[in-house]
Amino acid sequence: MTISFRVAEQADVAPVVALLADDMLGQTRERGDMSTYQAAFEAMRAEGGNHLVVGVIATEVVACYQITFISGLSLSAARRAQIEGVRVASSHRGQRIGEALMRDAEARAREAGCALLQFTTNRSRADAHRFYDRLGFTPSHIGYKKSL
């Protein structure tokens, strides 16, 4: 089994939405009309530094993440990469695909000149927390969100 990662195309949107819905939290959140997701994908592409990346085995999309490159002044004007929507298909979990996905995200961040790779994860995702800890990430901050 060889997985490759590439920037997503319009045809990947439906499989990615299926991945987002394929977990305990996503199954209650990802219910919108596919045209809404297609429009969001086009808006992401138009932003330039915001990319949806898919992991593909043969022709099947089995993993995904979104990476956004952010320039800023803090941390001595360090550029950072923010990742979101990290998913591996439930049928492919336990095969080290998540590790390959995170290595890909880190490589893209380094290539973009980032000094930091950051993300938030839901408090209820205990398995994900152990995974990220094992990969050397540290839960150094408390994240806050407010629905608008």
Rosetta blueprint (number, residue, H / E / L):
1 M L
2 T L
3 I E
4 S E
5 F E
6 R E
7 V E
8 A L
9 E L
10 Q H
11 A H
12 D H
13 V H
14 A H
15 P H
16 V H
17 V H
18 A H
19 L H
20 L H
21 A H
22 D L
23 D L
24 M L
25 L L
26 G H
27 Q H
28 T H
29 R H
30 E L
31 R L
32 G L
33 D L
34 M H
35 S H
36 T H
37 Y H
38 Q H
39 A H
40 A H
41 F H
42 E H
43 A H
44 M H
45 R H
46 A H
47 E H
48 G L
49 G L
50 N E
51 H E
52 L E
53 V E
54 V E
55 G E
56 V E
57 I E
58 A L
59 T L
60 E E
61 V E
62 V E
63 A E
64 C E
65 Y E
66 Q E
67 I E
68 T E
69 F E
70 I E
71 S L
72 G L
73 L L
74 S H
75 L H
76 S H
77 A H
78 A L
79 R L
80 R E
81 A E
82 Q E
83 I E
84 E E
85 G E
86 V E
87 R E
88 V E
89 A L
90 S H
91 S H
92 H H
93 R L
94 G L
95 Q L
96 R L
97 I H
98 G H
99 E H
100 A H
101 L H
102 M H
103 R H
104 D H
105 A H
106 E H
107 A H
108 R H
109 A H
110 R H
111 E H
112 A L
113 G L
114 C L
115 A L
116 L E
117 L E
118 Q E
119 F L
120 T L
121 T L
122 N L
123 R L
124 S L
125 R L
126 A H
127 D H
128 A H
129 H H
130 R H
131 F H
132 Y H
133 D H
134 R H
135 L L
136 G L
137 F L
138 T L
139 P L
140 S L
141 H L
142 I L
143 G L
144 Y L
145 K L
146 K L
147 S L
148 L L
